[in-house]
Amino acid sequence: MRDLSAFADATFDVVFHPVSNLFVPDLAPVWRECFRVLRPGGTLLVGFLNPDVYLFDHEASTSAAS
C-alpha cells in the first residue's frame, strides 16, 4: 500500500483498506499513494483501531461502567 506504482494516477473511484494502517510504520507514503490513484472526487475508506484498547481489559471496563 506504500507503493501502488503498478497503477496509473486517478485509476480508482474508491480505495479501501480496513485496519491495515496498523501495520505500517509511516502512513505518509500510504496517504500519498491513495491520493495519487484516486480519481478526483474519489472516496478513501480507512479503518483504524485505537491501540489503547490493547492496554486494558475492554470487557472489565465496559461492565464496570454499567
Secondary structure, DSSP 8 states (H G I E B T S, - for coil): ----TTS-TT-EEEEEESSGGGG-S--HHHHHHHHHHEEEEEEEEE----GGGGGS-HHHHHHHH-
